[in-house]
Amino acid sequence: MKHRLLSLMASAALLLSGALSFAQTRITPKDLTLDEKIHLLSVDMGITRLGVPVSYYSEGMHGIAYGGPAPWGNIHPVLPTTSFPQAYGLAQTWDPALMEKVAAQISLEQRYYFQNPEYDRGGLIIWGPNVDLGRDPRWGRTDECYGEDPWLVAEMGKAYVRGAQGPDPDHWSSAPVLKHLMANSYENGRHYYSSDLDERQMREYYAYTFYKCITEAGCRGFMTSYNPMNGVPMTIHPLIREMALAEWGQDGIVITDQDGARRLVDDYHLYPDLAEAVAVSIKAGITQFLSDELEDSQGAIREALRRGLLTEADLDEAIQRNLNVEEKLGLLGGEDPYGQIGRDGAPVPCTTPEAAALCREVTAKSVVLLKNDGILPLKADRLKKVALIGPYADQVLQDWYGGEMHHKVTIYEGLKEALGEGVEVLLETKDFGGEGLKKAAEADVAIVVAGNIAAPCLDVQRGGAEIGWGKSMIVQDGMEEVDRQSLELPHEDILRLVYQANPNTVLLMVTTFPYTIRWSKDHLPAIVAMTHGSEEMGNGIADVLLGKVNPAGRLTQTWPESIYDLPPIMDFDLTHGRTYMYSKAKPLFCFGHGLSYTSFKYGRMTVSDGADGVFLVSVDVTNTGAVDGEEVVQVYVQYPGSKVVRPQKQLRGFRRVSIPAGQTLRVEIPVAAKDLAYWSPEQHDWVVEKGRVRFLAGASSADIRCRKARRIH
């Protein structure tokens, strides 16, 4: 969502009402004046007259954004928060329990700033997680998503929701709002090109993550996407009511993306004025309008009421769903177990050693070892000089949705500290073909840090000028409103020269996108991938490169060998070769891929009937190497003999487990029969086919180690 300064935040009266004088009784729409009802249809949840505090929102992809590259400091005063790896990197941990801790930390910091009298800022609504699916690596917002697979994305999304809301379903720490319903996975032309897809793929893929987060994790908020689906803008799509509200039980916030109602008039030309647009939106299920000008949308609501396009009962129905969320947050009075956060004298949460330690752990666990011929891990006692070359070797970049970092540890700083005084780190961030090659030639190991910048519209991150929203200087970069036009790594030519100067060259990719690095894979002894955004970037990657942490991150998206292996970006039919589930092309690196400094052997596999229609997939996994390590055991399913088109394989379970060297662990992964269903448009329901199901267990979507078939009766 593109964001400019929201004039609604400048209301002095509302800011003064931010003192935390909570209402003492439950509030319903009948307690509100018409002006208050209209006000509650904006992103400000405050009711001054009734003592309900002003509660805004914050972006929370990988940390609360109260500052950073985007103009969040114009909306909230700039405040530091813990900045974790980008969402893409968080998912590469394949660790829902860790994701839950990350979200809990994000929520804690949001509560602290909201309730601490010294700050008294922000609110308790988090815009995140982004559970849109990365079906195409050219998508500019790939960095915000958790990957291409609906099961993985749903599991990580549910973990975020649970961590942000907290363990009590009736009392929440914060309220996450899922982005963006739905089929939102392209940027160029997103305000008018339609995502065209059939009902089965909509249910099984594009809507699946929202369905799971709402029905299984209890999320009660989502944002609609800009794009039309099958010709109908999502802001007013009938599926909001027919599916999300009626079927899923969504009884909370449904918010437009930035100026979503205005675009129905200006971009889609569906309605003559904003009054009709907001009226249709509210009747479609919208409960909040995100707009640059609060007066614009509020005036349109008043006009719609005057003209009979809306009734006050229409407003009451929408407002009640907003109040449902406010009640769970304790904003309407009653018990609030989180009410003392920020008032109890505790330090700012992002400044604690525990926050830094969690960020460092997550960063290391997000690192994916793509290739290793034995050069890693580095041994400090065998090295005298290490060359560190590349534009991102000594800076920590934030993306558009990142916040103000409490501190920053660059790769150079982290590696220098980890290697110690006995090893000289030769840094070169500008002159790669000159000084860079000289330093590479005299070093024992050369590490080339390459990838993308985090916010292309801010070319200052590359040493240039700010070029403006929706633009990028390099075709390989992408972000909101900018899709990538190439998958080639910009610095691969430099890599060839460095490799000639020093065969012990490691490619360290700091990236939020797949790249077609065929040459690097064929020639370099080691390739490592991580994302931008982490304040502990340098320490986390140093822990991995020197073997303090044995890497176990896994790719959440297929890395193709060539851009020509991809269908057109506007082709939403997965069966045309989209993702590991349907693609026939050989990938450069497959979905779920990631290596370790040790090795694992898969042994006896069983699939037994568990309680309540759950299959229990069990497999013996042995660490056959010399060091302790973690393995991500992945369970896929196949449907031989199915009467309908099914994926060639489909993830339905995984566990990240720690196994000491030489030991065997019996890993158990439950797979519910209901999760083997397909969507039947004829029956308008999920259908579990009777017949044979093949369970596959392995280390990636392509590295299957065990197979076992069972029948569903």
GUTISE-356626 format. One record per residue (C-alpha): residue in one letter; x, y, z. Coordinates in nm, 2 decimals. Example, Ala and Ser with C-alpha at 12.3 -4.5 7.8 and 13.67 -1.06 7.14 Angstrom:
// GUTISE-356626
A:1.23:-0.45:0.78
S:1.37:-0.11:0.71
// end
This chain:
// GUTISE-356626
M:0.00:0.00:0.00
K:0.15:0.33:-0.11
H:0.13:0.57:0.18
R:0.15:0.95:0.19
L:0.09:1.18:0.49
L:-0.25:1.11:0.63
S:-0.42:1.43:0.72
L:-0.64:1.25:0.96
M:-0.35:1.21:1.19
A:-0.32:1.58:1.23
S:-0.64:1.63:1.42
A:-0.54:1.80:1.74
A:-0.85:1.71:1.93
L:-0.81:1.34:1.86
L:-0.44:1.35:1.95
L:-0.53:1.51:2.29
S:-0.78:1.23:2.35
G:-0.49:0.98:2.33
A:-0.46:0.99:2.71
L:-0.54:0.63:2.81
S:-0.87:0.69:2.98
F:-1.05:0.37:2.89
A:-1.42:0.33:2.87
Q:-1.57:0.13:3.14
T:-1.86:-0.04:2.97
R:-1.90:-0.22:2.64
I:-2.00:0.01:2.36
T:-2.24:-0.07:2.08
P:-2.34:0.13:1.77
K:-2.66:0.25:1.95
D:-2.43:0.44:2.20
L:-2.27:0.65:1.92
T:-2.37:0.97:1.75
L:-2.39:0.97:1.37
D:-2.06:1.17:1.35
E:-1.89:0.91:1.57
K:-2.02:0.63:1.35
I:-1.88:0.80:1.04
H:-1.55:0.86:1.22
L:-1.52:0.49:1.32
L:-1.52:0.40:0.95
S:-1.17:0.55:0.92
V:-0.85:0.41:1.05
D:-0.88:0.60:1.38
M:-1.05:0.38:1.64
G:-1.09:0.65:1.90
I:-1.42:0.78:2.05
T:-1.33:1.09:2.24
R:-1.67:1.15:2.41
L:-1.68:0.80:2.56
G:-1.31:0.78:2.66
V:-1.20:0.53:2.40
P:-0.84:0.62:2.32
V:-0.72:0.71:1.97
S:-0.57:0.39:1.83
Y:-0.41:0.40:1.49
Y:-0.23:0.13:1.30
S:0.13:0.04:1.22
E:0.29:-0.16:0.94
G:0.44:-0.47:1.09
M:0.59:-0.69:0.82
H:0.91:-0.76:1.01
G:0.90:-0.50:1.29
I:0.68:-0.21:1.38
A:0.73:0.08:1.13
Y:0.74:0.41:1.33
G:1.00:0.56:1.09
G:1.23:0.41:0.83
P:1.26:0.46:0.46
A:0.89:0.53:0.41
P:0.72:0.84:0.55
W:0.59:0.66:0.86
G:0.76:0.93:1.07
N:0.51:1.17:0.92
I:0.23:0.96:1.06
H:0.39:0.86:1.39
P:0.69:1.02:1.55
V:1.00:0.82:1.46
L:1.06:0.56:1.73
P:1.31:0.27:1.72
T:1.18:-0.09:1.71
T:1.33:-0.43:1.66
S:1.39:-0.49:1.29
F:1.39:-0.86:1.19
P:1.47:-1.01:0.85
Q:1.22:-0.93:0.58
A:0.91:-1.14:0.57
Y:1.06:-1.35:0.29
G:1.35:-1.43:0.53
L:1.13:-1.50:0.83
A:0.95:-1.77:0.62
Q:1.29:-1.92:0.52
T:1.33:-2.03:0.88
W:1.04:-2.28:0.83
D:0.98:-2.24:1.20
P:0.63:-2.14:1.30
A:0.72:-2.14:1.67
L:1.00:-1.89:1.60
M:0.77:-1.68:1.39
E:0.52:-1.67:1.68
K:0.80:-1.53:1.90
V:0.88:-1.26:1.64
A:0.52:-1.15:1.62
A:0.49:-1.15:2.00
Q:0.79:-0.91:2.02
I:0.64:-0.69:1.75
S:0.32:-0.68:1.94
L:0.49:-0.61:2.27
E:0.67:-0.31:2.12
Q:0.35:-0.18:1.97
R:0.17:-0.20:2.31
Y:0.46:-0.04:2.49
Y:0.46:0.27:2.27
F:0.09:0.29:2.28
Q:0.05:0.28:2.65
N:0.37:0.44:2.78
P:0.28:0.79:2.89
E:0.62:0.92:2.77
Y:0.53:0.82:2.41
D:0.15:0.77:2.39
R:0.18:0.70:2.02
G:0.05:0.46:1.76
G:-0.22:0.20:1.81
L:-0.29:-0.16:1.84
I:-0.37:-0.25:1.48
I:-0.09:-0.42:1.28
W:-0.11:-0.42:0.90
G:0.04:-0.76:0.85
P:0.12:-1.04:0.78
N:0.11:-1.04:0.40
V:-0.02:-1.38:0.32
D:-0.04:-1.32:-0.06
L:0.14:-1.59:-0.25
G:0.46:-1.55:-0.44
R:0.34:-1.73:-0.75
D:0.59:-1.55:-0.97
P:0.95:-1.43:-0.88
R:0.90:-1.12:-1.09
W:0.64:-0.99:-0.85
G:0.77:-0.66:-0.70
R:0.64:-0.73:-0.35
T:0.79:-1.07:-0.32
D:0.99:-0.94:-0.02
E:0.67:-0.90:0.18
C:0.54:-1.25:0.13
Y:0.62:-1.59:0.28
G:0.66:-1.78:-0.05
E:0.48:-1.97:-0.32
D:0.32:-2.25:-0.13
P:-0.02:-2.20:0.03
W:0.04:-2.45:0.31
L:0.37:-2.30:0.42
V:0.24:-1.95:0.39
A:-0.07:-2.04:0.59
E:0.13:-2.20:0.87
M:0.37:-1.91:0.90
G:0.08:-1.66:0.87
K:-0.12:-1.84:1.15
A:0.19:-1.83:1.37
Y:0.22:-1.46:1.32
V:-0.14:-1.41:1.41
R:-0.11:-1.62:1.72
G:0.20:-1.44:1.83
A:0.05:-1.09:1.77
Q:-0.28:-1.16:1.93
G:-0.15:-1.37:2.22
P:-0.27:-1.70:2.37
D:-0.61:-1.57:2.50
P:-0.88:-1.57:2.22
D:-1.08:-1.31:2.41
H:-0.81:-1.07:2.51
W:-0.56:-0.96:2.24
S:-0.22:-0.78:2.27
S:-0.27:-0.65:1.91
A:-0.49:-0.71:1.61
P:-0.32:-0.82:1.29
V:-0.48:-0.74:0.96
L:-0.40:-0.98:0.67
K:-0.29:-0.83:0.34
H:-0.44:-0.83:0.06
L:-0.75:-1.03:-0.03
M:-0.68:-1.15:-0.30
A:-0.48:-1.27:-0.61
N:-0.25:-0.98:-0.55
S:0.08:-1.08:-0.70
Y:0.17:-0.83:-0.97
E:0.24:-0.46:-0.95
N:0.25:-0.32:-1.30
G:-0.11:-0.23:-1.38
R:-0.25:-0.35:-1.05
H:-0.51:-0.08:-1.05
Y:-0.68:-0.20:-1.37
Y:-0.55:-0.54:-1.49
S:-0.77:-0.83:-1.37
S:-0.66:-1.14:-1.19
D:-0.86:-1.40:-1.38
L:-0.89:-1.75:-1.23
D:-1.13:-2.03:-1.17
E:-1.32:-2.11:-0.85
R:-1.11:-2.42:-0.76
Q:-0.77:-2.23:-0.78
M:-0.92:-1.94:-0.60
R:-1.02:-2.17:-0.31
E:-0.72:-2.40:-0.31
Y:-0.45:-2.14:-0.37
Y:-0.53:-1.77:-0.38
A:-0.78:-1.75:-0.09
Y:-0.64:-2.05:0.10
T:-0.40:-1.86:0.33
F:-0.67:-1.61:0.43
Y:-0.91:-1.89:0.50
K:-0.67:-2.07:0.73
C:-0.56:-1.76:0.92
I:-0.92:-1.66:0.98
T:-1.07:-2.00:1.06
E:-0.78:-2.16:1.24
A:-0.59:-1.88:1.40
G:-0.88:-1.65:1.47
C:-0.76:-1.35:1.27
R:-1.03:-1.08:1.25
G:-0.90:-0.84:1.00
F:-0.79:-0.82:0.64
M:-0.72:-0.56:0.37
T:-0.87:-0.58:0.03
S:-0.63:-0.57:-0.27
Y:-0.63:-0.30:-0.55
N:-0.67:-0.55:-0.83
P:-1.00:-0.67:-0.98
M:-1.06:-1.05:-0.98
N:-1.25:-1.18:-1.27
G:-1.33:-0.82:-1.36
V:-1.47:-0.71:-1.02
P:-1.25:-0.48:-0.80
M:-1.18:-0.66:-0.47
T:-1.29:-0.35:-0.28
I:-1.65:-0.44:-0.37
H:-1.62:-0.81:-0.46
P:-1.92:-1.02:-0.35
L:-1.68:-1.28:-0.20
I:-1.61:-1.04:0.09
R:-1.96:-1.12:0.22
E:-2.03:-1.45:0.06
M:-1.70:-1.62:0.16
A:-1.51:-1.43:0.42
L:-1.81:-1.32:0.63
A:-2.07:-1.58:0.57
E:-1.85:-1.89:0.54
W:-1.53:-1.81:0.74
G:-1.70:-1.62:1.02
Q:-1.49:-1.30:0.97
D:-1.66:-1.05:1.20
G:-1.39:-0.79:1.23
I:-1.21:-0.53:1.03
V:-1.23:-0.52:0.65
I:-1.03:-0.22:0.52
T:-0.97:-0.09:0.18
D:-0.62:-0.04:0.05
Q:-0.50:0.32:0.01
D:-0.79:0.52:-0.16
G:-0.96:0.20:-0.26
A:-1.30:0.36:-0.28
R:-1.17:0.66:-0.47
R:-1.01:0.43:-0.73
L:-1.36:0.29:-0.81
V:-1.44:0.63:-0.95
D:-1.11:0.75:-1.09
D:-0.95:0.43:-1.21
Y:-1.23:0.19:-1.28
H:-1.50:0.45:-1.37
L:-1.77:0.24:-1.21
Y:-1.94:0.51:-1.02
P:-2.00:0.88:-1.09
D:-1.88:1.00:-0.75
L:-1.73:0.89:-0.42
A:-2.06:0.89:-0.24
E:-2.18:0.60:-0.46
A:-1.84:0.43:-0.43
V:-1.83:0.43:-0.05
A:-2.20:0.32:-0.03
V:-2.13:0.02:-0.25
S:-1.81:-0.06:-0.06
I:-1.99:-0.06:0.28
K:-2.26:-0.28:0.15
A:-2.00:-0.51:0.01
G:-1.85:-0.56:0.36
I:-1.59:-0.28:0.40
T:-1.57:-0.15:0.76
Q:-1.28:0.10:0.72
F:-1.17:0.34:0.45
L:-0.80:0.40:0.42
S:-0.77:0.75:0.26
D:-0.53:1.03:0.23
E:-0.80:1.28:0.32
L:-1.03:1.17:0.61
E:-1.27:1.45:0.52
D:-1.30:1.32:0.17
S:-1.44:0.98:0.27
Q:-1.64:1.11:0.56
G:-1.80:1.37:0.35
A:-1.89:1.10:0.09
I:-2.05:0.88:0.36
R:-2.27:1.18:0.47
E:-2.36:1.25:0.11
A:-2.45:0.88:0.06
L:-2.68:0.89:0.37
R:-2.84:1.21:0.25
R:-2.91:1.06:-0.09
G:-3.05:0.74:0.05
L:-2.76:0.52:-0.09
L:-2.69:0.41:0.27
T:-2.89:0.38:0.59
E:-2.76:0.43:0.94
A:-2.83:0.05:0.99
D:-2.57:-0.01:0.71
L:-2.32:0.19:0.92
D:-2.41:0.01:1.24
E:-2.34:-0.33:1.08
A:-1.99:-0.22:0.97
I:-1.91:-0.04:1.29
Q:-2.00:-0.34:1.50
R:-1.73:-0.54:1.34
N:-1.47:-0.27:1.42
L:-1.60:-0.26:1.78
N:-1.56:-0.64:1.80
V:-1.19:-0.60:1.75
E:-1.16:-0.30:1.98
E:-1.33:-0.51:2.25
K:-1.07:-0.79:2.22
L:-0.80:-0.53:2.25
G:-0.94:-0.40:2.58
L:-1.01:-0.05:2.43
L:-1.38:-0.06:2.53
G:-1.31:-0.14:2.90
G:-1.32:-0.45:3.10
E:-1.03:-0.69:3.17
D:-0.71:-0.62:2.98
P:-0.41:-0.85:3.07
Y:-0.18:-0.63:2.85
G:-0.29:-0.31:3.02
Q:0.03:-0.26:3.22
I:0.27:-0.29:2.93
G:0.46:0.04:2.90
R:0.34:0.16:3.24
D:0.54:-0.07:3.47
G:0.88:0.09:3.44
A:1.02:-0.17:3.20
P:1.27:-0.05:2.94
V:1.18:0.01:2.58
P:1.15:-0.35:2.45
C:1.37:-0.31:2.15
T:1.66:-0.20:2.37
T:1.68:-0.52:2.57
P:1.94:-0.79:2.52
E:1.66:-1.04:2.47
A:1.53:-0.86:2.17
A:1.87:-0.85:2.01
A:1.93:-1.21:2.08
L:1.60:-1.31:1.93
C:1.67:-1.11:1.62
R:2.02:-1.26:1.59
E:1.87:-1.61:1.62
V:1.60:-1.55:1.36
T:1.86:-1.40:1.12
A:2.09:-1.70:1.14
K:1.80:-1.94:1.11
S:1.67:-1.76:0.80
V:2.00:-1.81:0.61
V:1.98:-2.06:0.33
L:2.30:-2.25:0.22
L:2.23:-2.31:-0.15
K:2.57:-2.47:-0.24
N:2.88:-2.57:-0.05
D:3.17:-2.77:-0.18
G:3.34:-2.77:0.16
I:3.47:-2.42:0.18
L:3.22:-2.34:0.46
P:3.22:-2.30:0.75
L:3.52:-2.08:0.76
K:3.79:-2.16:1.02
A:3.93:-1.84:1.17
D:4.25:-2.02:1.28
R:4.33:-2.11:0.92
L:4.28:-1.77:0.78
K:4.50:-1.46:0.76
K:4.30:-1.24:0.52
V:3.94:-1.24:0.40
A:3.82:-1.01:0.12
L:3.47:-0.87:0.16
I:3.35:-0.72:-0.17
G:3.02:-0.57:-0.28
P:2.78:-0.28:-0.24
Y:2.59:-0.43:0.06
A:2.90:-0.55:0.26
D:2.89:-0.26:0.50
Q:2.54:-0.13:0.52
V:2.21:-0.26:0.65
L:1.92:-0.16:0.43
Q:1.55:-0.13:0.51
D:1.27:-0.19:0.28
W:0.96:0.04:0.23
Y:0.77:-0.13:0.51
G:1.07:-0.14:0.75
G:1.09:0.06:1.07
E:1.36:0.27:1.25
M:1.63:0.03:1.36
H:1.74:0.04:1.72
H:2.09:-0.05:1.61
K:2.26:-0.19:1.30
V:2.53:-0.45:1.26
T:2.66:-0.47:0.90
I:2.81:-0.79:0.75
Y:3.16:-0.63:0.77
E:3.12:-0.54:1.14
G:2.98:-0.88:1.23
L:3.24:-1.08:1.03
K:3.53:-0.87:1.16
E:3.41:-0.92:1.52
A:3.36:-1.30:1.47
L:3.70:-1.35:1.29
G:3.89:-1.17:1.57
E:4.20:-0.96:1.56
G:4.41:-1.24:1.40
V:4.23:-1.22:1.07
E:4.24:-0.91:0.85
V:3.91:-0.82:0.66
L:3.98:-0.64:0.34
L:3.66:-0.44:0.26
E:3.57:-0.30:-0.08
T:3.23:-0.16:-0.15
K:3.28:0.05:-0.46
D:3.57:-0.03:-0.69
F:3.49:-0.40:-0.75
G:3.69:-0.45:-1.07
G:4.00:-0.26:-0.95
E:4.07:-0.26:-0.57
G:3.82:-0.54:-0.53
L:4.01:-0.78:-0.75
K:4.34:-0.68:-0.59
K:4.20:-0.76:-0.24
A:4.05:-1.08:-0.36
A:4.38:-1.20:-0.51
E:4.57:-1.15:-0.18
A:4.30:-1.30:0.05
D:4.26:-1.66:0.15
V:3.88:-1.64:0.09
A:3.68:-1.38:-0.11
I:3.32:-1.32:-0.01
V:3.12:-1.12:-0.27
V:2.80:-0.96:-0.13
A:2.55:-0.91:-0.41
G:2.17:-0.89:-0.46
N:1.91:-0.62:-0.47
I:1.85:-0.29:-0.29
A:1.56:-0.30:-0.04
A:1.37:0.01:-0.17
P:1.44:0.08:-0.54
C:1.25:0.41:-0.53
L:1.51:0.53:-0.28
D:1.82:0.49:-0.51
V:2.01:0.67:-0.23
Q:2.06:0.31:-0.10
R:2.28:0.25:-0.40
G:2.45:0.59:-0.38
G:2.23:0.77:-0.62
A:1.93:1.01:-0.58
E:1.58:0.95:-0.47
I:1.40:0.87:-0.79
G:1.04:0.87:-0.68
W:0.76:0.63:-0.61
G:0.69:0.34:-0.85
K:1.03:0.36:-1.02
S:1.35:0.16:-1.03
M:1.68:0.23:-1.19
I:1.76:-0.14:-1.24
V:1.53:-0.39:-1.41
Q:1.63:-0.67:-1.17
D:1.49:-0.47:-0.87
G:1.13:-0.46:-0.76
M:0.90:-0.32:-0.49
E:0.54:-0.20:-0.46
E:0.42:-0.08:-0.80
V:0.74:-0.21:-0.97
D:0.76:-0.56:-1.10
R:1.10:-0.70:-1.20
Q:1.18:-0.73:-1.57
S:1.49:-0.95:-1.53
L:1.60:-1.23:-1.30
E:1.98:-1.19:-1.38
L:2.21:-1.11:-1.09
P:2.35:-0.76:-1.16
H:2.70:-0.84:-1.02
E:2.75:-1.18:-1.17
D:3.01:-1.04:-1.42
I:3.21:-0.91:-1.12
L:3.18:-1.26:-0.97
R:3.35:-1.41:-1.27
L:3.64:-1.17:-1.23
V:3.67:-1.23:-0.86
Y:3.66:-1.60:-0.91
Q:3.95:-1.57:-1.16
A:4.15:-1.38:-0.90
N:4.06:-1.62:-0.62
P:3.89:-1.96:-0.67
N:3.79:-1.96:-0.30
T:3.50:-1.72:-0.37
V:3.18:-1.74:-0.18
L:2.87:-1.56:-0.31
L:2.67:-1.41:-0.03
M:2.33:-1.31:-0.17
V:2.14:-1.04:0.02
T:1.82:-1.07:-0.17
T:1.45:-1.10:-0.15
F:1.40:-1.25:-0.49
P:1.52:-1.56:-0.68
Y:1.79:-1.50:-0.94
T:1.90:-1.71:-1.24
I:2.26:-1.76:-1.13
R:2.34:-2.05:-1.35
W:2.71:-1.96:-1.39
S:2.76:-1.91:-1.02
K:2.60:-2.24:-0.93
D:2.82:-2.42:-1.18
H:3.15:-2.26:-1.08
L:3.15:-2.11:-0.73
P:3.23:-2.33:-0.43
A:2.97:-2.18:-0.21
I:2.65:-1.98:-0.24
V:2.46:-1.84:0.06
A:2.13:-1.65:0.06
M:1.98:-1.41:0.32
T:1.74:-1.12:0.31
H:1.77:-0.75:0.40
G:1.61:-0.58:0.69
S:1.77:-0.74:1.00
E:1.94:-0.51:1.25
E:2.15:-0.82:1.35
M:2.24:-0.90:0.99
G:2.61:-0.90:1.04
N:2.61:-1.11:1.36
G:2.35:-1.36:1.22
I:2.54:-1.42:0.90
A:2.88:-1.44:1.08
D:2.73:-1.71:1.31
V:2.66:-1.91:1.00
L:2.97:-1.85:0.79
L:3.19:-1.95:1.09
G:2.99:-2.25:1.19
K:2.86:-2.12:1.52
V:2.51:-2.19:1.38
N:2.47:-2.48:1.14
P:2.24:-2.34:0.86
A:1.90:-2.50:0.81
G:1.70:-2.23:0.62
R:1.50:-2.34:0.33
L:1.38:-2.17:0.01
T:1.01:-2.08:0.01
Q:1.00:-2.02:-0.37
T:1.13:-2.20:-0.67
W:1.44:-2.04:-0.83
P:1.40:-2.10:-1.21
E:1.70:-2.16:-1.44
S:1.56:-1.90:-1.68
I:1.30:-1.64:-1.70
Y:1.17:-1.82:-2.01
D:1.06:-2.11:-1.78
L:0.79:-1.88:-1.64
P:0.44:-1.83:-1.78
P:0.33:-1.47:-1.85
I:0.30:-1.29:-1.52
M:-0.07:-1.22:-1.58
D:-0.14:-1.59:-1.64
F:-0.30:-1.70:-1.31
D:-0.37:-2.06:-1.41
L:-0.12:-2.25:-1.20
T:-0.16:-2.56:-1.42
H:0.02:-2.38:-1.70
G:0.35:-2.44:-1.51
R:0.33:-2.22:-1.21
T:0.52:-2.31:-0.88
Y:0.68:-2.65:-0.79
M:0.33:-2.79:-0.78
Y:0.27:-2.77:-1.16
S:0.60:-2.67:-1.33
K:0.77:-2.92:-1.56
A:1.08:-2.71:-1.59
K:1.40:-2.82:-1.40
P:1.46:-2.55:-1.14
L:1.79:-2.39:-1.06
F:1.71:-2.44:-0.69
C:1.39:-2.61:-0.59
F:1.12:-2.51:-0.34
G:1.23:-2.63:0.01
H:1.60:-2.65:-0.08
G:1.87:-2.58:0.17
L:2.19:-2.74:0.28
S:2.37:-2.80:0.61
Y:2.72:-2.85:0.74
T:2.62:-3.20:0.83
S:2.43:-3.47:0.65
F:2.10:-3.65:0.73
K:1.98:-4.00:0.64
Y:1.61:-4.08:0.62
G:1.51:-4.43:0.74
R:1.20:-4.62:0.84
M:0.88:-4.43:0.74
T:0.53:-4.52:0.86
V:0.18:-4.36:0.81
S:-0.07:-4.46:1.08
D:-0.42:-4.36:1.15
G:-0.45:-4.11:1.43
A:-0.74:-3.97:1.61
D:-1.01:-3.75:1.44
G:-0.92:-3.84:1.09
V:-0.55:-3.75:1.11
F:-0.27:-3.95:0.95
L:0.05:-3.96:1.15
V:0.35:-3.96:0.93
S:0.66:-4.08:1.11
V:1.01:-4.11:0.98
D:1.35:-4.19:1.13
V:1.61:-3.91:1.06
T:1.97:-3.97:1.15
N:2.24:-3.71:1.16
T:2.52:-3.89:0.99
G:2.78:-3.61:1.00
A:3.03:-3.49:1.26
V:2.84:-3.18:1.39
D:2.50:-3.11:1.54
G:2.25:-2.97:1.30
E:1.89:-2.90:1.22
E:1.68:-3.06:0.94
V:1.35:-2.94:0.80
V:1.16:-3.26:0.74
Q:0.90:-3.19:0.47
V:0.59:-3.41:0.39
Y:0.43:-3.39:0.05
V:0.13:-3.57:-0.09
Q:0.03:-3.70:-0.43
Y:-0.31:-3.82:-0.55
P:-0.26:-4.11:-0.80
G:-0.59:-4.19:-0.97
S:-0.76:-3.87:-0.88
K:-1.06:-3.78:-1.10
V:-0.97:-3.41:-1.10
V:-0.66:-3.22:-1.17
R:-0.44:-3.22:-0.86
P:-0.08:-3.09:-0.80
Q:0.20:-3.32:-0.90
K:0.30:-3.29:-0.53
Q:0.17:-3.07:-0.26
L:0.32:-2.98:0.08
R:0.10:-3.08:0.37
G:0.34:-3.08:0.67
F:0.69:-3.00:0.79
R:0.90:-2.98:1.11
R:1.23:-2.81:1.18
V:1.41:-3.04:1.42
S:1.75:-3.04:1.60
I:1.95:-3.37:1.58
P:2.29:-3.41:1.75
A:2.57:-3.57:1.55
G:2.54:-3.95:1.52
Q:2.19:-3.96:1.67
T:1.85:-4.06:1.52
L:1.52:-3.88:1.58
R:1.18:-4.02:1.51
V:1.00:-3.72:1.35
E:0.62:-3.72:1.36
I:0.41:-3.50:1.14
P:0.03:-3.51:1.15
V:-0.16:-3.47:0.83
A:-0.54:-3.43:0.86
A:-0.75:-3.60:0.60
K:-0.96:-3.29:0.56
D:-0.64:-3.11:0.44
L:-0.62:-3.35:0.15
A:-0.94:-3.22:0.01
Y:-1.00:-3.04:-0.31
W:-1.27:-2.77:-0.37
S:-1.57:-2.89:-0.56
P:-1.75:-2.60:-0.74
E:-2.05:-2.84:-0.80
Q:-2.09:-2.92:-0.43
H:-1.96:-2.58:-0.32
D:-1.75:-2.76:-0.05
W:-1.43:-2.93:0.02
V:-1.42:-3.29:-0.09
V:-1.19:-3.57:0.03
E:-1.16:-3.82:-0.25
K:-1.17:-4.19:-0.16
G:-0.88:-4.39:-0.28
R:-0.50:-4.40:-0.26
V:-0.29:-4.11:-0.13
R:0.09:-4.12:-0.15
F:0.29:-3.96:0.13
L:0.64:-3.84:0.05
A:0.90:-3.73:0.31
G:1.22:-3.56:0.23
A:1.46:-3.26:0.25
S:1.29:-3.06:-0.03
S:1.03:-3.08:-0.30
A:1.28:-3.25:-0.53
D:1.48:-3.44:-0.27
I:1.23:-3.71:-0.16
R:1.37:-3.98:0.06
C:1.07:-4.19:0.16
R:0.73:-4.29:0.02
K:0.43:-4.46:0.17
A:0.08:-4.50:0.02
R:-0.24:-4.52:0.22
R:-0.60:-4.55:0.13
I:-0.88:-4.31:0.23
H:-1.20:-4.49:0.28
// end
